[in-house]
């Protein structure tokens, strides 16, 4: 399986996606494919995001404004989770006494 997909590959793979929806999602900056030789090139993560966009727009009947709000919130949630994972790794690398102090501070009201 490849890591790069053309527009045709994307429309064939994401069965609920029409070409006009794909163009709209790109124009609204909901998905940001690379450009190579004047053509869009998509990654697996783009396909997953397009599946999600189709679910949100079709199943929940969200318009472009609603999609923009929801996808922005999802992106913020993912970023926060990455930040928490990074902080957790940093804390785990500290000596035990510092870890205990941090945990005690986190439990304070």
PDB file as gemmi writes it, atoms N, CA and C in Angstrom:
CRYST1    1.000    1.000    1.000  90.00  90.00  90.00 P 1                      
ATOM      1  N   UNK A   1       0.842  -1.183   0.000  1.00  0.00           N  
ATOM      2  CA  UNK A   1       0.000   0.000   0.000  1.00  0.00           C  
ATOM      3  C   UNK A   1       0.888   1.247   0.000  1.00  0.00           C  
ATOM      4  N   UNK A   2       0.486   2.241  -0.702  1.00  0.00           N  
ATOM      5  CA  UNK A   2       1.269   3.462  -0.860  1.00  0.00           C  
ATOM      6  C   UNK A   2       0.994   4.466   0.255  1.00  0.00           C  
ATOM      7  N   UNK A   3       1.899   5.407   0.384  1.00  0.00           N  
ATOM      8  CA  UNK A   3       1.707   6.482   1.358  1.00  0.00           C  
ATOM      9  C   UNK A   3       1.243   7.761   0.686  1.00  0.00           C  
ATOM     10  N   UNK A   4       1.150   7.763  -0.627  1.00  0.00           N  
ATOM     11  CA  UNK A   4       0.747   8.944  -1.389  1.00  0.00           C  
ATOM     12  C   UNK A   4      -0.425   8.582  -2.298  1.00  0.00           C  
ATOM     13  N   UNK A   5      -1.404   9.505  -2.354  1.00  0.00           N  
ATOM     14  CA  UNK A   5      -2.622   9.242  -3.127  1.00  0.00           C  
ATOM     15  C   UNK A   5      -2.961  10.445  -3.996  1.00  0.00           C  
ATOM     16  N   UNK A   6      -3.420  10.175  -5.189  1.00  0.00           N  
ATOM     17  CA  UNK A   6      -3.881  11.226  -6.102  1.00  0.00           C  
ATOM     18  C   UNK A   6      -5.331  11.570  -5.779  1.00  0.00           C  
ATOM     19  N   UNK A   7      -5.846  12.619  -6.423  1.00  0.00           N  
ATOM     20  CA  UNK A   7      -7.259  12.965  -6.245  1.00  0.00           C  
ATOM     21  C   UNK A   7      -8.153  11.793  -6.624  1.00  0.00           C  
ATOM     22  N   UNK A   8      -7.835  11.139  -7.740  1.00  0.00           N  
ATOM     23  CA  UNK A   8      -8.639   9.995  -8.175  1.00  0.00           C  
ATOM     24  C   UNK A   8      -8.607   8.878  -7.137  1.00  0.00           C  
ATOM     25  N   UNK A   9      -7.416   8.616  -6.574  1.00  0.00           N  
ATOM     26  CA  UNK A   9      -7.300   7.588  -5.542  1.00  0.00           C  
ATOM     27  C   UNK A   9      -8.165   7.935  -4.334  1.00  0.00           C  
ATOM     28  N   UNK A  10      -8.146   9.212  -3.958  1.00  0.00           N  
ATOM     29  CA  UNK A  10      -8.893   9.658  -2.780  1.00  0.00           C  
ATOM     30  C   UNK A  10     -10.390   9.488  -2.997  1.00  0.00           C  
ATOM     31  N   UNK A  11     -10.887   9.935  -4.131  1.00  0.00           N  
ATOM     32  CA  UNK A  11     -12.324   9.830  -4.415  1.00  0.00           C  
ATOM     33  C   UNK A  11     -12.751   8.364  -4.494  1.00  0.00           C  
ATOM     34  N   UNK A  12     -11.862   7.503  -4.988  1.00  0.00           N  
ATOM     35  CA  UNK A  12     -12.179   6.072  -5.055  1.00  0.00           C  
ATOM     36  C   UNK A  12     -12.124   5.429  -3.666  1.00  0.00           C  
ATOM     37  N   UNK A  13     -11.201   5.881  -2.829  1.00  0.00           N  
ATOM     38  CA  UNK A  13     -11.017   5.277  -1.499  1.00  0.00           C  
ATOM     39  C   UNK A  13     -12.048   5.750  -0.484  1.00  0.00           C  
ATOM     40  N   UNK A  14     -12.333   7.036  -0.503  1.00  0.00           N  
ATOM     41  CA  UNK A  14     -13.301   7.606   0.441  1.00  0.00           C  
ATOM     42  C   UNK A  14     -14.642   7.592  -0.275  1.00  0.00           C  
ATOM     43  N   UNK A  15     -15.373   6.520  -0.101  1.00  0.00           N  
ATOM     44  CA  UNK A  15     -16.544   6.251  -0.936  1.00  0.00           C  
ATOM     45  C   UNK A  15     -17.651   7.293  -0.810  1.00  0.00           C  
ATOM     46  N   UNK A  16     -17.748   7.959   0.321  1.00  0.00           N  
ATOM     47  CA  UNK A  16     -18.810   8.954   0.507  1.00  0.00           C  
ATOM     48  C   UNK A  16     -18.403  10.332  -0.010  1.00  0.00           C  
ATOM     49  N   UNK A  17     -17.196  10.467  -0.488  1.00  0.00           N  
ATOM     50  CA  UNK A  17     -16.649  11.749  -0.913  1.00  0.00           C  
ATOM     51  C   UNK A  17     -16.846  11.966  -2.405  1.00  0.00           C  
ATOM     52  N   UNK A  18     -17.392  13.117  -2.745  1.00  0.00           N  
ATOM     53  CA  UNK A  18     -17.479  13.492  -4.154  1.00  0.00           C  
ATOM     54  C   UNK A  18     -16.311  14.416  -4.482  1.00  0.00           C  
ATOM     55  N   UNK A  19     -16.019  14.544  -5.749  1.00  0.00           N  
ATOM     56  CA  UNK A  19     -14.925  15.421  -6.168  1.00  0.00           C  
ATOM     57  C   UNK A  19     -15.220  16.871  -5.774  1.00  0.00           C  
ATOM     58  N   UNK A  20     -16.473  17.305  -5.893  1.00  0.00           N  
ATOM     59  CA  UNK A  20     -16.805  18.685  -5.515  1.00  0.00           C  
ATOM     60  C   UNK A  20     -16.636  18.900  -4.014  1.00  0.00           C  
ATOM     61  N   UNK A  21     -16.971  17.894  -3.198  1.00  0.00           N  
ATOM     62  CA  UNK A  21     -16.736  18.005  -1.762  1.00  0.00           C  
ATOM     63  C   UNK A  21     -15.239  18.086  -1.470  1.00  0.00           C  
ATOM     64  N   UNK A  22     -14.466  17.298  -2.183  1.00  0.00           N  
ATOM     65  CA  UNK A  22     -13.017  17.316  -1.994  1.00  0.00           C  
ATOM     66  C   UNK A  22     -12.467  18.712  -2.260  1.00  0.00           C  
ATOM     67  N   UNK A  23     -12.900  19.303  -3.348  1.00  0.00           N  
ATOM     68  CA  UNK A  23     -12.461  20.660  -3.684  1.00  0.00           C  
ATOM     69  C   UNK A  23     -12.872  21.638  -2.590  1.00  0.00           C  
ATOM     70  N   UNK A  24     -14.101  21.517  -2.119  1.00  0.00           N  
ATOM     71  CA  UNK A  24     -14.588  22.400  -1.046  1.00  0.00           C  
ATOM     72  C   UNK A  24     -13.758  22.224   0.217  1.00  0.00           C  
ATOM     73  N   UNK A  25     -13.478  20.988   0.593  1.00  0.00           N  
ATOM     74  CA  UNK A  25     -12.700  20.727   1.806  1.00  0.00           C  
ATOM     75  C   UNK A  25     -11.288  21.302   1.691  1.00  0.00           C  
ATOM     76  N   UNK A  26     -10.721  21.246   0.494  1.00  0.00           N  
ATOM     77  CA  UNK A  26      -9.391  21.831   0.276  1.00  0.00           C  
ATOM     78  C   UNK A  26      -9.477  23.357   0.337  1.00  0.00           C  
ATOM     79  N   UNK A  27     -10.464  23.928  -0.344  1.00  0.00           N  
ATOM     80  CA  UNK A  27     -10.623  25.390  -0.361  1.00  0.00           C  
ATOM     81  C   UNK A  27     -10.890  25.951   1.035  1.00  0.00           C  
ATOM     82  N   UNK A  28     -11.615  25.202   1.865  1.00  0.00           N  
ATOM     83  CA  UNK A  28     -11.907  25.640   3.230  1.00  0.00           C  
ATOM     84  C   UNK A  28     -10.742  25.363   4.183  1.00  0.00           C  
ATOM     85  N   UNK A  29      -9.687  24.746   3.679  1.00  0.00           N  
ATOM     86  CA  UNK A  29      -8.496  24.430   4.477  1.00  0.00           C  
ATOM     87  C   UNK A  29      -8.775  23.361   5.533  1.00  0.00           C  
ATOM     88  N   UNK A  30      -9.781  22.523   5.317  1.00  0.00           N  
ATOM     89  CA  UNK A  30     -10.070  21.430   6.234  1.00  0.00           C  
ATOM     90  C   UNK A  30      -9.069  20.297   6.049  1.00  0.00           C  
ATOM     91  N   UNK A  31      -8.535  20.194   4.854  1.00  0.00           N  
ATOM     92  CA  UNK A  31      -7.498  19.220   4.529  1.00  0.00           C  
ATOM     93  C   UNK A  31      -6.453  19.963   3.701  1.00  0.00           C  
ATOM     94  N   UNK A  32      -5.178  19.656   3.936  1.00  0.00           N  
ATOM     95  CA  UNK A  32      -4.096  20.391   3.287  1.00  0.00           C  
ATOM     96  C   UNK A  32      -3.139  19.432   2.585  1.00  0.00           C  
ATOM     97  N   UNK A  33      -3.516  18.966   1.409  1.00  0.00           N  
ATOM     98  CA  UNK A  33      -2.632  18.043   0.694  1.00  0.00           C  
ATOM     99  C   UNK A  33      -1.388  18.774   0.169  1.00  0.00           C  
ATOM    100  N   UNK A  34      -0.346  18.006  -0.082  1.00  0.00           N  
ATOM    101  CA  UNK A  34       0.845  18.549  -0.731  1.00  0.00           C  
ATOM    102  C   UNK A  34       0.534  18.786  -2.196  1.00  0.00           C  
ATOM    103  N   UNK A  35       1.379  19.591  -2.844  1.00  0.00           N  
ATOM    104  CA  UNK A  35       1.256  19.794  -4.292  1.00  0.00           C  
ATOM    105  C   UNK A  35       2.559  19.354  -4.935  1.00  0.00           C  
ATOM    106  N   UNK A  36       2.430  18.500  -5.939  1.00  0.00           N  
ATOM    107  CA  UNK A  36       3.590  18.041  -6.701  1.00  0.00           C  
ATOM    108  C   UNK A  36       3.238  18.083  -8.174  1.00  0.00           C  
ATOM    109  N   UNK A  37       4.034  18.790  -8.925  1.00  0.00           N  
ATOM    110  CA  UNK A  37       3.823  18.925 -10.372  1.00  0.00           C  
ATOM    111  C   UNK A  37       2.412  19.428 -10.677  1.00  0.00           C  
ATOM    112  N   UNK A  38       1.927  20.363  -9.852  1.00  0.00           N  
ATOM    113  CA  UNK A  38       0.629  20.969 -10.093  1.00  0.00           C  
ATOM    114  C   UNK A  38      -0.570  20.146  -9.670  1.00  0.00           C  
ATOM    115  N   UNK A  39      -0.333  18.971  -9.097  1.00  0.00           N  
ATOM    116  CA  UNK A  39      -1.439  18.102  -8.677  1.00  0.00           C  
ATOM    117  C   UNK A  39      -1.392  17.916  -7.162  1.00  0.00           C  
ATOM    118  N   UNK A  40      -2.555  17.697  -6.579  1.00  0.00           N  
ATOM    119  CA  UNK A  40      -2.619  17.426  -5.149  1.00  0.00           C  
ATOM    120  C   UNK A  40      -2.134  16.009  -4.876  1.00  0.00           C  
ATOM    121  N   UNK A  41      -1.406  15.866  -3.784  1.00  0.00           N  
ATOM    122  CA  UNK A  41      -0.954  14.557  -3.327  1.00  0.00           C  
ATOM    123  C   UNK A  41      -1.373  14.424  -1.865  1.00  0.00           C  
ATOM    124  N   UNK A  42      -2.117  13.375  -1.577  1.00  0.00           N  
ATOM    125  CA  UNK A  42      -2.687  13.159  -0.258  1.00  0.00           C  
ATOM    126  C   UNK A  42      -1.937  12.060   0.484  1.00  0.00           C  
ATOM    127  N   UNK A  43      -1.956  12.135   1.814  1.00  0.00           N  
ATOM    128  CA  UNK A  43      -1.369  11.109   2.671  1.00  0.00           C  
ATOM    129  C   UNK A  43      -2.488  10.315   3.336  1.00  0.00           C  
ATOM    130  N   UNK A  44      -2.115   9.236   4.002  1.00  0.00           N  
ATOM    131  CA  UNK A  44      -3.123   8.418   4.694  1.00  0.00           C  
ATOM    132  C   UNK A  44      -3.901   9.239   5.714  1.00  0.00           C  
ATOM    133  N   UNK A  45      -3.198  10.120   6.411  1.00  0.00           N  
ATOM    134  CA  UNK A  45      -3.872  10.949   7.418  1.00  0.00           C  
ATOM    135  C   UNK A  45      -4.926  11.847   6.765  1.00  0.00           C  
ATOM    136  N   UNK A  46      -4.659  12.289   5.538  1.00  0.00           N  
ATOM    137  CA  UNK A  46      -5.638  13.100   4.817  1.00  0.00           C  
ATOM    138  C   UNK A  46      -6.885  12.278   4.507  1.00  0.00           C  
ATOM    139  N   UNK A  47      -6.696  11.011   4.132  1.00  0.00           N  
ATOM    140  CA  UNK A  47      -7.842  10.148   3.851  1.00  0.00           C  
ATOM    141  C   UNK A  47      -8.692   9.950   5.106  1.00  0.00           C  
ATOM    142  N   UNK A  48      -8.046   9.741   6.246  1.00  0.00           N  
ATOM    143  CA  UNK A  48      -8.782   9.575   7.506  1.00  0.00           C  
ATOM    144  C   UNK A  48      -9.544  10.854   7.842  1.00  0.00           C  
ATOM    145  N   UNK A  49      -8.904  11.990   7.634  1.00  0.00           N  
ATOM    146  CA  UNK A  49      -9.559  13.280   7.917  1.00  0.00           C  
ATOM    147  C   UNK A  49     -10.746  13.496   6.976  1.00  0.00           C  
ATOM    148  N   UNK A  50     -10.594  13.111   5.728  1.00  0.00           N  
ATOM    149  CA  UNK A  50     -11.690  13.240   4.762  1.00  0.00           C  
ATOM    150  C   UNK A  50     -12.864  12.326   5.133  1.00  0.00           C  
ATOM    151  N   UNK A  51     -12.557  11.124   5.624  1.00  0.00           N  
ATOM    152  CA  UNK A  51     -13.616  10.225   6.107  1.00  0.00           C  
ATOM    153  C   UNK A  51     -14.382  10.900   7.247  1.00  0.00           C  
ATOM    154  N   UNK A  52     -13.641  11.492   8.177  1.00  0.00           N  
ATOM    155  CA  UNK A  52     -14.261  12.192   9.299  1.00  0.00           C  
ATOM    156  C   UNK A  52     -15.104  13.365   8.809  1.00  0.00           C  
ATOM    157  N   UNK A  53     -14.574  14.134   7.882  1.00  0.00           N  
ATOM    158  CA  UNK A  53     -15.324  15.273   7.337  1.00  0.00           C  
ATOM    159  C   UNK A  53     -16.617  14.814   6.667  1.00  0.00           C  
ATOM    160  N   UNK A  54     -16.551  13.704   5.946  1.00  0.00           N  
ATOM    161  CA  UNK A  54     -17.770  13.165   5.319  1.00  0.00           C  
ATOM    162  C   UNK A  54     -18.777  12.737   6.386  1.00  0.00           C  
ATOM    163  N   UNK A  55     -18.288  12.071   7.426  1.00  0.00           N  
ATOM    164  CA  UNK A  55     -19.180  11.664   8.521  1.00  0.00           C  
ATOM    165  C   UNK A  55     -19.854  12.874   9.149  1.00  0.00           C  
ATOM    166  N   UNK A  56     -19.062  13.891   9.456  1.00  0.00           N  
ATOM    167  CA  UNK A  56     -19.615  15.077  10.105  1.00  0.00           C  
ATOM    168  C   UNK A  56     -20.591  15.824   9.204  1.00  0.00           C  
ATOM    169  N   UNK A  57     -20.216  15.975   7.947  1.00  0.00           N  
ATOM    170  CA  UNK A  57     -21.069  16.763   7.054  1.00  0.00           C  
ATOM    171  C   UNK A  57     -22.329  16.002   6.657  1.00  0.00           C  
ATOM    172  N   UNK A  58     -22.226  14.701   6.468  1.00  0.00           N  
ATOM    173  CA  UNK A  58     -23.373  13.941   5.992  1.00  0.00           C  
ATOM    174  C   UNK A  58     -24.222  13.372   7.131  1.00  0.00           C  
ATOM    175  N   UNK A  59     -23.591  12.767   8.102  1.00  0.00           N  
ATOM    176  CA  UNK A  59     -24.349  12.153   9.194  1.00  0.00           C  
ATOM    177  C   UNK A  59     -24.933  13.191  10.147  1.00  0.00           C  
ATOM    178  N   UNK A  60     -24.157  14.253  10.402  1.00  0.00           N  
ATOM    179  CA  UNK A  60     -24.626  15.287  11.327  1.00  0.00           C  
ATOM    180  C   UNK A  60     -25.155  16.513  10.604  1.00  0.00           C  
ATOM    181  N   UNK A  61     -25.115  16.471   9.286  1.00  0.00           N  
ATOM    182  CA  UNK A  61     -25.649  17.550   8.446  1.00  0.00           C  
ATOM    183  C   UNK A  61     -25.021  18.912   8.784  1.00  0.00           C  
ATOM    184  N   UNK A  62     -23.691  18.908   8.979  1.00  0.00           N  
ATOM    185  CA  UNK A  62     -22.993  20.155   9.276  1.00  0.00           C  
ATOM    186  C   UNK A  62     -22.629  20.881   7.987  1.00  0.00           C  
ATOM    187  N   UNK A  63     -22.822  22.182   7.980  1.00  0.00           N  
ATOM    188  CA  UNK A  63     -22.401  22.980   6.831  1.00  0.00           C  
ATOM    189  C   UNK A  63     -20.927  23.357   7.017  1.00  0.00           C  
ATOM    190  N   UNK A  64     -20.387  24.174   6.109  1.00  0.00           N  
ATOM    191  CA  UNK A  64     -18.965  24.523   6.159  1.00  0.00           C  
ATOM    192  C   UNK A  64     -18.596  25.245   7.453  1.00  0.00           C  
ATOM    193  N   UNK A  65     -19.475  26.102   7.947  1.00  0.00           N  
ATOM    194  CA  UNK A  65     -19.185  26.825   9.192  1.00  0.00           C  
ATOM    195  C   UNK A  65     -19.141  25.837  10.357  1.00  0.00           C  
ATOM    196  N   UNK A  66     -20.132  24.965  10.443  1.00  0.00           N  
ATOM    197  CA  UNK A  66     -20.165  23.956  11.497  1.00  0.00           C  
ATOM    198  C   UNK A  66     -18.975  23.015  11.412  1.00  0.00           C  
ATOM    199  N   UNK A  67     -18.633  22.592  10.200  1.00  0.00           N  
ATOM    200  CA  UNK A  67     -17.470  21.731  10.019  1.00  0.00           C  
ATOM    201  C   UNK A  67     -16.201  22.417  10.492  1.00  0.00           C  
ATOM    202  N   UNK A  68     -16.072  23.699  10.156  1.00  0.00           N  
ATOM    203  CA  UNK A  68     -14.894  24.459  10.562  1.00  0.00           C  
ATOM    204  C   UNK A  68     -14.750  24.509  12.069  1.00  0.00           C  
ATOM    205  N   UNK A  69     -15.859  24.719  12.753  1.00  0.00           N  
ATOM    206  CA  UNK A  69     -15.835  24.783  14.219  1.00  0.00           C  
ATOM    207  C   UNK A  69     -15.477  23.420  14.811  1.00  0.00           C  
ATOM    208  N   UNK A  70     -16.154  22.378  14.349  1.00  0.00           N  
ATOM    209  CA  UNK A  70     -15.941  21.043  14.917  1.00  0.00           C  
ATOM    210  C   UNK A  70     -14.533  20.542  14.620  1.00  0.00           C  
ATOM    211  N   UNK A  71     -14.059  20.707  13.409  1.00  0.00           N  
ATOM    212  CA  UNK A  71     -12.731  20.201  13.055  1.00  0.00           C  
ATOM    213  C   UNK A  71     -11.647  20.982  13.796  1.00  0.00           C  
ATOM    214  N   UNK A  72     -11.891  22.275  14.026  1.00  0.00           N  
ATOM    215  CA  UNK A  72     -10.943  23.074  14.814  1.00  0.00           C  
ATOM    216  C   UNK A  72     -10.879  22.562  16.248  1.00  0.00           C  
ATOM    217  N   UNK A  73     -12.021  22.250  16.832  1.00  0.00           N  
ATOM    218  CA  UNK A  73     -12.051  21.716  18.192  1.00  0.00           C  
ATOM    219  C   UNK A  73     -11.365  20.352  18.260  1.00  0.00           C  
ATOM    220  N   UNK A  74     -11.575  19.518  17.272  1.00  0.00           N  
ATOM    221  CA  UNK A  74     -10.915  18.210  17.230  1.00  0.00           C  
ATOM    222  C   UNK A  74      -9.407  18.393  17.128  1.00  0.00           C  
ATOM    223  N   UNK A  75      -8.967  19.320  16.279  1.00  0.00           N  
ATOM    224  CA  UNK A  75      -7.532  19.595  16.145  1.00  0.00           C  
ATOM    225  C   UNK A  75      -6.939  20.088  17.461  1.00  0.00           C  
ATOM    226  N   UNK A  76      -7.659  20.948  18.163  1.00  0.00           N  
ATOM    227  CA  UNK A  76      -7.186  21.450  19.456  1.00  0.00           C  
ATOM    228  C   UNK A  76      -7.092  20.319  20.480  1.00  0.00           C  
ATOM    229  N   UNK A  77      -8.064  19.429  20.463  1.00  0.00           N  
ATOM    230  CA  UNK A  77      -8.051  18.296  21.383  1.00  0.00           C  
ATOM    231  C   UNK A  77      -6.841  17.396  21.116  1.00  0.00           C  
ATOM    232  N   UNK A  78      -6.579  17.123  19.849  1.00  0.00           N  
ATOM    233  CA  UNK A  78      -5.418  16.297  19.499  1.00  0.00           C  
ATOM    234  C   UNK A  78      -4.116  16.966  19.928  1.00  0.00           C  
ATOM    235  N   UNK A  79      -4.015  18.267  19.724  1.00  0.00           N  
ATOM    236  CA  UNK A  79      -2.813  19.005  20.128  1.00  0.00           C  
ATOM    237  C   UNK A  79      -2.642  18.958  21.647  1.00  0.00           C  
ATOM    238  N   UNK A  80      -3.729  19.121  22.384  1.00  0.00           N  
ATOM    239  CA  UNK A  80      -3.664  19.064  23.845  1.00  0.00           C  
ATOM    240  C   UNK A  80      -3.222  17.678  24.312  1.00  0.00           C  
ATOM    241  N   UNK A  81      -3.727  16.643  23.671  1.00  0.00           N  
ATOM    242  CA  UNK A  81      -3.332  15.276  24.033  1.00  0.00           C  
ATOM    243  C   UNK A  81      -1.855  15.048  23.770  1.00  0.00           C  
ATOM    244  N   UNK A  82      -1.346  15.587  22.670  1.00  0.00           N  
ATOM    245  CA  UNK A  82       0.083  15.467  22.372  1.00  0.00           C  
ATOM    246  C   UNK A  82       0.913  16.208  23.413  1.00  0.00           C  
ATOM    247  N   UNK A  83       0.448  17.390  23.815  1.00  0.00           N  
ATOM    248  CA  UNK A  83       1.152  18.169  24.843  1.00  0.00           C  
ATOM    249  C   UNK A  83       1.180  17.409  26.164  1.00  0.00           C  
ATOM    250  N   UNK A  84       0.071  16.803  26.534  1.00  0.00           N  
ATOM    251  CA  UNK A  84       0.000  16.044  27.782  1.00  0.00           C  
ATOM    252  C   UNK A  84       0.945  14.843  27.725  1.00  0.00           C  
ATOM    253  N   UNK A  85       0.988  14.165  26.600  1.00  0.00           N  
ATOM    254  CA  UNK A  85       1.897  13.019  26.450  1.00  0.00           C  
ATOM    255  C   UNK A  85       3.352  13.463  26.567  1.00  0.00           C  
ATOM    256  N   UNK A  86       3.673  14.606  25.983  1.00  0.00           N  
ATOM    257  CA  UNK A  86       5.032  15.148  26.075  1.00  0.00           C  
ATOM    258  C   UNK A  86       5.380  15.494  27.519  1.00  0.00           C  
ATOM    259  N   UNK A  87       4.450  16.150  28.213  1.00  0.00           N  
ATOM    260  CA  UNK A  87       4.691  16.490  29.622  1.00  0.00           C  
ATOM    261  C   UNK A  87       4.821  15.234  30.475  1.00  0.00           C  
ATOM    262  N   UNK A  88       4.029  14.238  30.201  1.00  0.00           N  
ATOM    263  CA  UNK A  88       4.102  12.989  30.965  1.00  0.00           C  
ATOM    264  C   UNK A  88       5.455  12.318  30.793  1.00  0.00           C  
ATOM    265  N   UNK A  89       5.968  12.304  29.570  1.00  0.00           N  
ATOM    266  CA  UNK A  89       7.297  11.724  29.333  1.00  0.00           C  
ATOM    267  C   UNK A  89       8.377  12.529  30.053  1.00  0.00           C  
ATOM    268  N   UNK A  90       8.242  13.861  30.030  1.00  0.00           N  
ATOM    269  CA  UNK A  90       9.226  14.712  30.706  1.00  0.00           C  
ATOM    270  C   UNK A  90       9.196  14.475  32.212  1.00  0.00           C  
ATOM    271  N   UNK A  91       8.016  14.379  32.789  1.00  0.00           N  
ATOM    272  CA  UNK A  91       7.888  14.138  34.232  1.00  0.00           C  
ATOM    273  C   UNK A  91       8.429  12.757  34.590  1.00  0.00           C  
ATOM    274  N   UNK A  92       8.157  11.773  33.748  1.00  0.00           N  
ATOM    275  CA  UNK A  92       8.633  10.413  34.013  1.00  0.00           C  
ATOM    276  C   UNK A  92      10.157  10.334  34.002  1.00  0.00           C  
ATOM    277  N   UNK A  93      10.811  11.252  33.310  1.00  0.00           N  
ATOM    278  CA  UNK A  93      12.270  11.257  33.238  1.00  0.00           C  
ATOM    279  C   UNK A  93      12.915  11.948  34.443  1.00  0.00           C  
ATOM    280  N   UNK A  94      12.116  12.592  35.257  1.00  0.00           N  
ATOM    281  CA  UNK A  94      12.636  13.309  36.431  1.00  0.00           C  
ATOM    282  C   UNK A  94      12.888  12.341  37.583  1.00  0.00           C  
ATOM    283  N   UNK A  95      13.722  12.764  38.538  1.00  0.00           N  
ATOM    284  CA  UNK A  95      13.911  11.942  39.740  1.00  0.00           C  
ATOM    285  C   UNK A  95      12.587  11.769  40.492  1.00  0.00           C  
ATOM    286  N   UNK A  96      12.494  10.695  41.233  1.00  0.00           N  
ATOM    287  CA  UNK A  96      11.252  10.327  41.923  1.00  0.00           C  
ATOM    288  C   UNK A  96      10.759  11.424  42.867  1.00  0.00           C  
ATOM    289  N   UNK A  97      11.689  12.103  43.559  1.00  0.00           N  
ATOM    290  CA  UNK A  97      11.243  13.131  44.496  1.00  0.00           C  
ATOM    291  C   UNK A  97      10.588  14.304  43.767  1.00  0.00           C  
ATOM    292  N   UNK A  98      11.113  14.674  42.611  1.00  0.00           N  
ATOM    293  CA  UNK A  98      10.486  15.742  41.828  1.00  0.00           C  
ATOM    294  C   UNK A  98       9.141  15.296  41.262  1.00  0.00           C  
ATOM    295  N   UNK A  99       9.073  14.044  40.843  1.00  0.00           N  
ATOM    296  CA  UNK A  99       7.789  13.513  40.365  1.00  0.00           C  
ATOM    297  C   UNK A  99       6.743  13.589  41.470  1.00  0.00           C  
ATOM    298  N   UNK A 100       7.131  13.234  42.667  1.00  0.00           N  
ATOM    299  CA  UNK A 100       6.203  13.271  43.806  1.00  0.00           C  
ATOM    300  C   UNK A 100       5.751  14.701  44.093  1.00  0.00           C  
ATOM    301  N   UNK A 101       6.666  15.663  43.997  1.00  0.00           N  
ATOM    302  CA  UNK A 101       6.299  17.065  44.216  1.00  0.00           C  
ATOM    303  C   UNK A 101       5.309  17.544  43.153  1.00  0.00           C  
ATOM    304  N   UNK A 102       5.566  17.182  41.918  1.00  0.00           N  
ATOM    305  CA  UNK A 102       4.665  17.580  40.829  1.00  0.00           C  
ATOM    306  C   UNK A 102       3.286  16.965  41.038  1.00  0.00           C  
ATOM    307  N   UNK A 103       3.245  15.689  41.391  1.00  0.00           N  
ATOM    308  CA  UNK A 103       1.956  15.026  41.616  1.00  0.00           C  
ATOM    309  C   UNK A 103       1.205  15.686  42.771  1.00  0.00           C  
ATOM    310  N   UNK A 104       1.937  16.055  43.825  1.00  0.00           N  
ATOM    311  CA  UNK A 104       1.296  16.718  44.969  1.00  0.00           C  
ATOM    312  C   UNK A 104       0.721  18.059  44.559  1.00  0.00           C  
ATOM    313  N   UNK A 105       1.450  18.806  43.748  1.00  0.00           N  
ATOM    314  CA  UNK A 105       0.968  20.112  43.278  1.00  0.00           C  
ATOM    315  C   UNK A 105      -0.250  19.953  42.374  1.00  0.00           C  
ATOM    316  N   UNK A 106      -0.270  18.916  41.576  1.00  0.00           N  
ATOM    317  CA  UNK A 106      -1.403  18.704  40.667  1.00  0.00           C  
ATOM    318  C   UNK A 106      -2.680  18.351  41.436  1.00  0.00           C  
ATOM    319  N   UNK A 107      -2.536  17.785  42.631  1.00  0.00           N  
ATOM    320  CA  UNK A 107      -3.699  17.387  43.426  1.00  0.00           C  
ATOM    321  C   UNK A 107      -4.247  18.539  44.270  1.00  0.00           C  
ATOM    322  N   UNK A 108      -3.473  19.611  44.382  1.00  0.00           N  
ATOM    323  CA  UNK A 108      -3.942  20.743  45.173  1.00  0.00           C  
ATOM    324  C   UNK A 108      -5.102  21.451  44.479  1.00  0.00           C  
ATOM    325  N   UNK A 109      -6.075  21.931  45.282  1.00  0.00           N  
ATOM    326  CA  UNK A 109      -7.225  22.646  44.680  1.00  0.00           C  
ATOM    327  C   UNK A 109      -6.853  24.007  44.160  1.00  0.00           C  
TER     328      UNK A 109                                                      
END                                                                             
